[in-house]
Amino acid sequence: MQPKSFLLLILPLLLMQPALREYSRTQDAFSGVGEGDSRFSLQKIITGRMYPEALCATSQGQVFISSPAIHLISVFDRNFAPKTQFSDSIRLADYEYSAFTGMYAGEVCRIVGSPDGKYIWAANRQMHGSGFTHLPVGNCQGGKSDESFLYKINTRTFVTEEIVRTGSEPATLAISPDGRWVLAGNRCSEDLSMVETGLTVEAHRIRLGSAPLDISIDPYSRNAYLTLEGSNDIAVLKFADQSLSRIRSGGAGPGLLAMGPEGRYLYIYFPYDGKLLALDLAKERVVRTAMIGRNVAALTLSPDGNLLYAINSKEAVLMRIETASLVVSHRLKTHASPAAMTLDAEKGTLWVACRSGSVLVYQDQLLRAENTPEPKPEPPIVIVPPPYLQPNSGNSSPFPAPQRSRGLPVPVNPTPKPEPAIESVPSGVYSFHIIVGSFTTRENALKEARIWQSRGHHASVLPMTQGSFRVSAGKFSQREAASRATQDIRTRYNISAWILQL
């Protein structure tokens, strides 16, 4: 055989080697995929007036499902019974945004629940109505897109109690395990909104430089990890001083994130090549890698960290992955265009939202907590909906009438909070405190701080100065955020709160 002919014969085989190696790795990830595991199966199909894109299971046994295309949020209990369905439209003027008159429709694209299950936070991709002219679609219109809003919704009354203004298109959302912070990653303005939940204000706006793709927070509420468009690194946000640093992701173009329950391992998905890896955060070293395919739309980790679930939007498949090996142990079909999922660990179910018009509920007995009693439901609250939310007479929805009103929160027994302490104030960190009282004795200052903690504020007692212990109801690094929060406290409690700069 001539050398030229030999080269022509072998060249195609050499060019195929990278593809063959990737195929081999992908096959290895799917080795042992179960075909008939009765412990993991489809349990319920929910359809109706919905085109779901986001959903969240709360610790109180509810599942909130958003259909932004039709501006509706549906609520089910964990036993699949429909509870209510309400509009994402609000009157911004009712929330002290007097420049906006009339009704405004939201577009809820992300939902997270507070750790105690009493509230959900809903991020609107954009707002619809008079005054919103630069809608964040496509290429974000050269950075001229309008800012948007988060809703704080009571999970008992379904009332949007407060709203918070964010950057443009908050496309990713996370809440810290201690419940203190909600982080909204704003795609079009390429920044991060840090919302203080006790005061319901945007305490910090952090410039990122590129669009955030996903956010994951460690279980100790110390650091948040972010993937950014066009970056191969993971951005690390330190809650204590809002500083940003970077660590290597171990691949090119990281996208989705999932944090292990002990905060040691961060699971990272790379959409361009379909790679999944486990990063040891203590050593900043990749310890496991597998190919699970492109087009993965969401990741969810089991509470014990042993199982990772992923949905493939193009193949319409739900995968169960063993984190010890990153092997896909089971695959189940979904309806077309799965977009998001949420985990109800107590019930052992995964709820998968499909944009094609359904929510699929899968039972996995490996998730189910043993000998865990069902929580007793709280008594329902009947609220007469305003006229603009009355259902149409021809509506065939399985839901009862929407229950929505603007009013005071329902009194509940607050979760016990840690005792306030005398706080040291490091230089350059949280420079602005909202002072709500001054006392000559530490004991009286602590009593006042406990009162403010019971109201949901992150109160503390500052070190004695000029013979007084001052009680702070919140602390901020920016005067503008502190001023908004101070005005809110003055209006809400009719007191003369003031700002102390340290």
Phi, psi and omega per residue, in radians:
M1 nan 2.361 3.132
Q2 -1.195 2.541 3.125
P3 -0.982 -0.677 -3.134
K4 -1.115 -0.738 3.133
S5 -1.142 -0.658 3.132
F6 -1.116 -0.715 3.120
L7 -1.139 -0.711 3.100
L8 -1.101 -0.536 3.140
L9 -1.332 -0.690 -3.009
I10 -1.570 -0.373 -3.091
L11 -1.018 -0.804 3.107
P12 -1.027 -0.634 3.133
L13 -1.162 -0.670 3.111
L14 -1.155 -0.695 3.126
L15 -1.164 -0.462 -3.118
M16 -1.427 -0.179 -3.030
Q17 -1.038 -0.813 3.123
P18 -1.032 -0.733 3.132
A19 -1.139 -0.674 3.121
L20 -1.156 -0.668 3.121
R21 -1.142 -0.732 3.112
E22 -1.113 -0.720 3.114
Y23 -1.074 -0.714 -3.135
S24 -1.102 -0.768 3.140
R25 -1.132 -0.695 3.106
T26 -1.083 -0.771 3.102
Q27 -1.056 -0.683 3.131
D28 -1.092 -0.678 3.139
A29 -1.122 -0.516 -3.105
F30 -1.711 0.167 -3.137
S31 -1.135 2.430 3.111
G32 1.330 0.310 3.142
V33 -1.076 2.233 -3.078
G34 -1.312 2.519 3.105
E35 -1.871 -0.453 -3.044
G36 -2.407 0.683 -3.140
D37 -1.339 1.833 -3.085
S38 -1.229 -0.247 3.127
R39 -1.319 -0.276 -3.100
F40 -2.256 1.840 -3.005
S41 -2.716 2.831 3.082
L42 -1.259 2.236 -3.097
Q43 -1.897 -0.603 -3.021
K44 -2.646 2.468 3.010
I45 -2.034 2.146 -3.131
I46 -1.959 2.177 3.101
T47 -2.298 3.131 3.138
G48 2.445 -2.534 -3.095
R49 -1.468 1.315 -3.119
M50 -2.779 2.567 2.954
Y51 -2.358 1.307 -2.865
P52 -1.222 2.500 3.097
E53 -2.250 -0.444 -3.135
A54 -2.459 2.609 3.102
L55 -2.748 2.777 -3.084
C56 -2.673 2.214 3.024
A57 -1.613 2.256 -3.123
T58 -1.667 2.882 3.119
S59 -1.257 -0.154 3.095
Q60 -1.622 0.100 3.058
G61 1.543 0.359 3.085
Q62 -1.928 2.720 3.038
V63 -2.225 2.099 3.117
F64 -1.746 2.281 -3.057
I65 -2.222 2.178 -3.112
S66 -1.834 2.352 3.023
S67 -2.065 1.466 -3.035
P68 -1.107 -0.442 -3.122
A69 -1.128 -0.491 3.127
I70 -2.069 0.203 3.013
H71 1.016 0.771 -3.139
L72 -2.245 2.559 2.999
I73 -2.100 2.160 -3.133
S74 -1.831 2.550 -3.122
V75 -2.222 2.256 3.058
F76 -2.160 2.740 2.927
D77 -1.545 3.044 -3.032
R78 -1.236 -0.173 3.060
N79 -1.701 0.288 3.004
F80 1.357 0.147 3.121
A81 -1.393 2.258 3.106
P82 -1.214 2.337 -3.127
K83 -1.817 -0.824 3.121
T84 -2.902 2.994 3.070
Q85 -2.578 2.240 -3.073
F86 -2.429 2.819 -3.092
S87 -1.386 2.668 3.028
D88 -1.576 0.176 3.130
S89 -1.446 2.457 3.118
I90 -2.461 2.929 2.988
R91 -1.758 1.864 -3.087
L92 -1.061 -0.531 3.140
A93 -1.123 -0.433 3.097
D94 -1.210 -0.251 -3.114
Y95 -1.985 0.528 3.038
E96 1.241 0.346 2.980
Y97 -1.807 1.277 -2.968
S98 -1.191 -0.290 3.138
A99 -1.220 -0.288 -3.120
F100 -1.876 2.065 -3.122
T101 -1.892 2.578 3.123
G102 1.512 -2.950 -3.107
M103 -1.558 2.542 3.096
Y104 -2.268 2.260 3.097
A105 -1.515 2.434 3.051
G106 -1.603 -2.900 3.081
E107 -2.769 1.315 -2.983
V108 -1.218 1.992 -3.091
C109 -1.934 -0.238 3.115
R110 -2.524 2.525 3.116
I111 -2.412 2.379 2.970
V112 -2.320 2.680 -3.130
G113 -1.906 2.572 3.064
S114 -1.206 2.673 -3.095
P115 -1.005 -0.560 3.136
D116 -1.496 -0.054 3.086
G117 1.353 0.112 -3.059
K118 -1.475 -0.327 -3.124
Y119 -2.438 2.673 2.841
I120 -2.048 2.652 3.033
W121 -1.973 2.201 -3.070
A122 -2.062 2.200 -3.140
A123 -1.694 2.236 3.089
N124 -1.647 2.129 3.108
R125 -1.003 -0.677 3.103
Q126 -2.814 2.872 3.081
M127 -1.911 2.616 -3.107
H128 -2.122 2.142 3.109
G129 2.705 3.115 -3.088
S130 -1.070 2.279 3.120
G131 1.793 -0.298 3.082
F132 -1.776 1.713 -2.996
T133 -1.834 -0.501 -3.104
H134 -1.830 1.414 -3.092
L135 -1.292 2.352 -3.074
P136 -1.357 1.489 3.108
V137 -2.190 2.709 3.062
G138 1.080 -1.958 -3.074
N139 -1.640 0.319 3.113
C140 1.175 0.229 3.051
Q141 0.912 0.829 3.056
G142 1.127 0.511 3.117
G143 1.401 0.167 -3.124
K144 -1.710 0.210 -3.100
S145 -1.194 2.644 -3.138
D146 -1.242 2.695 2.970
E147 -1.242 2.890 -3.085
S148 -2.230 -2.837 -3.060
F149 -2.450 2.608 2.881
L150 -1.758 2.511 3.020
Y151 -1.822 2.386 2.963
K152 -1.842 1.915 -2.977
I153 -1.974 2.236 3.079
N154 -1.240 2.211 -3.053
T155 -1.397 -0.112 3.051
R156 -1.671 -0.741 -3.068
T157 -1.712 -0.287 -3.067
F158 1.090 0.463 3.077
V159 -1.580 2.331 2.970
T160 -1.384 1.723 -3.013
E161 -1.359 -0.657 -3.113
E162 -2.486 2.751 3.004
I163 -2.295 2.671 -3.127
V164 -2.308 2.298 3.107
R165 -1.369 2.421 -3.115
T166 -2.188 -2.971 3.001
G167 -1.300 -2.897 -3.047
S168 -1.545 2.154 -3.136
E169 1.015 1.336 3.033
P170 -1.240 1.625 -2.982
A171 -1.648 -0.147 3.065
T172 -2.442 2.596 -2.940
L173 -2.555 2.468 3.089
A174 -2.645 2.663 3.072
I175 -2.172 2.414 -3.116
S176 -1.213 2.559 -3.117
P177 -1.008 -0.473 3.087
D178 -1.446 -0.044 3.071
G179 1.378 0.056 -3.048
R180 -1.393 -0.607 -3.017
W181 -2.142 2.458 2.888
V182 -1.995 2.239 3.131
L183 -1.904 2.199 3.094
A184 -2.023 2.051 3.099
G185 -1.526 1.992 -3.025
N186 -1.639 1.937 -2.995
R187 -1.165 -0.848 -3.007
C188 -1.371 -0.582 3.097
S189 -1.548 -0.082 3.052
E190 0.951 0.843 3.105
D191 -2.550 -3.139 -3.067
L192 -2.217 2.227 3.057
S193 -1.656 2.133 3.055
M194 -1.781 1.932 -3.067
V195 -1.782 2.167 3.066
E196 -1.419 1.961 -2.993
T197 -1.210 -0.559 -3.117
G198 -1.144 -0.608 3.138
L199 -1.790 -0.169 -3.124
T200 0.947 0.916 3.085
V201 -2.375 2.710 2.998
E202 -1.377 1.806 -3.069
A203 -1.352 -0.565 -3.096
H204 -2.515 2.518 2.980
R205 -2.119 1.990 -3.000
I206 -1.895 2.151 3.127
R207 -1.293 2.261 -3.105
L208 -1.847 -0.518 3.117
G209 1.635 -0.324 3.034
S210 -2.700 2.918 -3.004
A211 -1.200 2.258 3.063
P212 -1.288 2.453 -3.109
L213 -1.855 -0.694 3.139
D214 -2.723 2.765 -3.115
I215 -2.346 2.391 3.022
S216 -2.416 2.432 -3.045
I217 -2.060 2.441 -3.131
D218 -1.240 2.775 -3.031
P219 -1.179 -0.191 -3.134
Y220 -1.745 0.080 3.111
S221 1.001 0.658 3.110
R222 -1.762 -0.729 -3.064
N223 -2.305 2.563 2.982
A224 -2.004 2.484 -3.120
Y225 -2.001 2.300 -3.050
L226 -2.255 2.452 2.925
T227 -1.740 2.478 -3.059
L228 -2.179 2.478 -3.134
E229 -1.061 2.276 3.095
G230 1.421 0.074 -3.124
S231 -1.991 2.523 3.053
N232 -1.665 -0.029 -3.123
D233 -1.771 2.920 2.988
I234 -1.818 2.188 3.066
A235 -1.425 2.391 -3.125
V236 -2.054 2.076 3.110
L237 -1.766 2.165 3.097
K238 -1.619 2.090 -3.065
F239 -1.121 -0.589 -3.010
A240 -1.056 -0.690 -3.098
D241 -2.312 0.174 3.116
Q242 1.044 0.450 3.104
S243 -1.435 2.649 3.137
L244 -1.994 2.394 3.003
S245 -2.394 -3.131 -3.105
R246 -2.399 2.554 2.984
I247 -2.253 2.729 -3.137
R248 -1.304 2.429 -3.094
S249 -1.481 -0.409 -3.072
G250 1.604 0.191 3.137
G251 -2.884 -2.982 -3.111
A252 -1.902 2.150 3.052
G253 1.219 1.020 3.130
P254 -1.133 2.586 -3.121
G255 -2.172 -1.546 -3.060
L256 -1.369 2.645 -3.139
L257 -2.292 2.640 2.989
A258 -2.562 2.239 -3.074
M259 -1.686 2.344 3.069
G260 -1.177 2.722 -3.024
P261 -1.149 -0.410 3.130
E262 -1.736 -0.001 3.103
G263 1.346 0.191 -3.131
R264 -1.564 -0.741 -3.062
Y265 -1.876 2.363 3.024
L266 -2.006 2.133 -3.140
Y267 -1.639 2.241 -3.000
I268 -2.191 2.285 3.088
Y269 -1.900 2.377 -3.124
F270 -1.954 1.885 -2.999
P271 -1.196 -0.456 -3.029
Y272 -1.263 -0.605 3.123
D273 -2.064 0.029 3.080
G274 1.303 0.447 -3.080
K275 -1.636 2.499 3.020
L276 -2.126 2.349 3.094
L277 -2.431 2.775 3.040
A278 -1.895 2.131 -3.124
L279 -1.850 2.137 3.052
D280 -1.371 1.902 -3.049
L281 -1.223 -0.530 -3.140
A282 -1.144 -0.666 -3.103
K283 -1.791 -0.148 -3.055
E284 0.904 0.897 -3.068
R285 -2.415 2.404 3.087
V286 -1.295 2.220 -3.103
V287 -1.928 -0.378 3.112
R288 -2.587 2.552 -3.140
T289 -2.504 2.504 3.058
A290 -2.673 2.740 3.051
M291 -1.777 2.099 -3.132
I292 -2.012 0.033 3.081
G293 1.753 2.759 3.115
R294 -1.378 3.036 3.025
N295 1.206 0.481 3.008
V296 -1.337 2.215 -3.014
A297 -1.734 -0.388 -3.087
A298 -2.778 2.629 3.049
L299 -2.204 2.485 3.049
T300 -2.481 2.314 -3.095
L301 -1.824 2.480 3.073
S302 -1.198 2.719 -3.090
P303 -1.018 -0.588 -3.139
D304 -1.478 -0.098 3.104
G305 1.383 0.111 -3.096
N306 -1.487 -0.399 -3.069
L307 -2.221 2.439 3.061
L308 -2.152 2.303 -3.135
Y309 -1.921 2.442 -3.135
A310 -2.416 2.498 3.069
I311 -2.033 2.372 3.108
N312 -1.797 2.009 -3.015
S313 -1.256 -0.533 -3.115
K314 -1.430 -0.768 3.139
E315 -1.426 -0.175 -3.105
A316 0.954 1.057 -3.061
V317 -2.384 2.438 2.963
L318 -1.816 2.238 -3.100
M319 -2.008 2.460 2.992
R320 -1.899 2.178 -3.016
I321 -2.097 2.304 3.066
E322 -1.473 2.066 -3.022
T323 -1.206 -0.414 -3.139
A324 -1.116 -0.501 -3.099
S325 -2.229 -0.197 -3.011
L326 1.048 0.501 3.064
V327 -1.570 2.332 3.061
V328 -1.330 1.931 -3.065
S329 -1.567 -0.311 -3.116
H330 -2.778 2.552 3.078
R331 -2.303 2.343 3.085
L332 -2.260 2.471 3.132
K333 -1.280 2.585 3.025
T334 -2.103 3.122 2.952
H335 -1.323 3.054 -3.063
A336 -1.124 2.525 3.003
S337 1.029 0.965 3.002
P338 -1.131 2.376 -3.006
A339 -2.129 -0.508 -3.054
A340 -2.733 2.843 3.063
M341 -2.636 2.782 3.100
T342 -2.467 2.690 -3.008
L343 -2.013 2.236 2.960
D344 -1.860 1.611 -3.014
A345 -1.151 -0.591 -3.109
E346 -1.144 -0.654 3.129
K347 -1.541 -0.306 -3.096
G348 1.287 0.654 -3.080
T349 -2.195 2.608 3.012
L350 -2.008 2.210 3.093
W351 -1.805 2.146 -3.095
V352 -2.005 2.133 3.130
A353 -1.581 2.205 3.119
C354 -1.987 2.139 -3.103
R355 -1.049 -0.330 -3.133
S356 -1.226 -0.150 3.012
G357 2.143 0.493 -3.123
S358 -2.669 2.820 2.964
V359 -2.148 2.213 -3.133
L360 -1.860 2.346 -3.130
V361 -1.988 2.110 -3.130
Y362 -1.891 2.426 3.087
Q363 -1.737 2.244 3.035
D364 -2.217 1.908 -3.082
Q365 -1.191 -0.300 3.069
L366 -1.221 -0.308 3.131
L367 -1.549 -0.468 -2.898
R368 -1.156 2.244 3.096
A369 -1.297 2.273 -3.103
E370 -1.388 2.471 3.046
N371 0.973 0.583 3.082
T372 -1.723 1.986 -3.108
P373 -1.194 2.574 3.083
E374 -1.193 2.327 3.114
P375 -1.199 2.551 3.104
K376 -1.323 2.224 -3.126
P377 -1.192 2.544 3.073
E378 -1.318 2.662 -3.115
P379 -1.086 2.450 -3.126
P380 -1.156 2.664 3.086
I381 -1.990 2.194 -3.105
V382 -1.665 2.127 3.132
I383 -2.217 2.289 3.137
V384 -1.347 2.125 -3.119
P385 -1.245 2.573 3.069
P386 -1.162 2.827 -3.043
P387 -1.008 -0.629 -3.060
Y388 -1.283 -0.110 3.085
L389 -1.994 0.163 3.105
Q390 -1.139 2.392 -3.135
P391 -1.208 2.636 3.063
N392 -1.198 2.623 -3.109
S393 -1.127 -0.458 -3.115
G394 -1.649 0.182 -3.088
N395 -1.277 2.162 -3.132
S396 -1.734 0.321 -3.107
S397 -1.104 2.534 3.103
P398 -1.314 -0.067 -3.047
F399 -1.491 2.610 2.942
P400 -1.187 3.050 -3.098
A401 -1.016 2.496 3.121
P402 -0.990 2.488 3.124
Q403 -2.067 1.744 -2.991
R404 -2.582 2.284 3.035
S405 -2.744 2.845 3.073
R406 -1.753 2.069 -3.108
G407 -3.001 -2.974 -3.114
L408 -1.308 2.606 3.091
P409 -1.135 2.638 3.125
V410 -1.277 2.282 3.127
P411 -1.067 2.325 3.091
V412 -2.374 2.851 3.068
N413 -1.337 2.006 -3.073
P414 -1.186 2.598 3.042
T415 -1.170 2.323 -3.140
P416 -0.966 2.337 -3.122
K417 -1.869 2.714 3.109
P418 -1.125 2.637 3.132
E419 -1.070 2.367 3.051
P420 -1.144 2.600 -3.089
A421 -2.215 2.831 3.004
I422 -1.195 2.148 -2.941
E423 -1.818 2.354 2.975
S424 -1.505 2.549 -3.056
V425 -2.056 1.758 3.122
P426 -1.167 2.545 -3.107
S427 -1.127 2.367 3.063
G428 1.427 -0.008 -3.118
V429 -2.078 2.260 -3.133
Y430 0.887 1.157 -3.013
S431 -1.269 -0.351 -3.010
F432 -2.064 2.085 3.122
H433 -1.932 2.511 3.047
I434 -1.628 1.922 -3.075
I435 -1.600 2.192 -3.113
V436 -2.062 0.054 3.111
G437 3.113 2.656 3.070
S438 -2.317 2.385 -3.033
F439 -2.407 2.614 -3.134
T440 -1.436 -0.339 3.132
T441 -2.066 2.588 3.127
R442 -1.124 -0.683 -3.087
E443 -1.051 -0.780 3.137
N444 -1.179 -0.615 3.098
A445 -1.140 -0.722 3.101
L446 -1.116 -0.679 3.093
K447 -1.057 -0.773 3.131
E448 -1.141 -0.690 3.130
A449 -1.112 -0.649 3.108
R450 -1.107 -0.656 3.114
I451 -1.079 -0.757 -3.133
W452 -1.242 -0.559 3.040
Q453 -1.126 -0.693 3.138
S454 -1.135 -0.373 3.092
R455 -1.501 -0.015 3.097
G456 1.714 0.143 -3.132
H457 -1.673 2.674 3.111
H458 -1.566 1.319 -3.034
A459 -1.434 2.665 3.089
S460 -2.669 2.871 3.101
V461 -1.906 2.192 -3.127
L462 -1.448 2.720 3.110
P463 -1.006 2.638 -3.100
M464 -1.073 2.301 3.017
T465 -2.406 2.369 3.136
Q466 0.909 0.659 3.045
G467 1.390 0.192 -3.087
S468 -2.313 2.557 2.951
F469 -1.711 2.061 -3.117
R470 -1.681 2.437 3.135
V471 -1.744 2.155 3.121
S472 -1.801 2.294 3.098
A473 -1.671 0.032 3.127
G474 3.001 2.735 -3.115
K475 -2.410 2.497 -3.010
F476 -2.481 2.704 3.077
S477 -1.666 -0.140 -3.125
Q478 -2.181 2.330 -3.100
R479 -1.125 -0.628 -3.107
E480 -1.065 -0.787 3.119
A481 -1.142 -0.700 3.121
A482 -1.122 -0.661 3.134
S483 -1.133 -0.733 3.117
R484 -1.103 -0.756 -3.124
A485 -1.170 -0.667 3.128
T486 -1.119 -0.767 3.105
Q487 -1.086 -0.671 3.108
D488 -1.093 -0.745 3.137
I489 -1.167 -0.721 3.115
R490 -1.051 -0.760 -3.106
T491 -1.238 -0.737 -3.039
R492 -1.250 -0.670 -3.020
Y493 -1.973 -0.031 3.096
N494 0.984 0.864 3.103
I495 -2.226 2.889 -3.109
S496 -1.712 1.160 3.087
A497 -1.196 2.653 3.141
W498 -2.514 2.891 -3.052
I499 -1.777 2.275 3.054
L500 -1.909 2.134 3.103
Q501 -1.676 2.201 3.137
L502 -1.993 nan nan
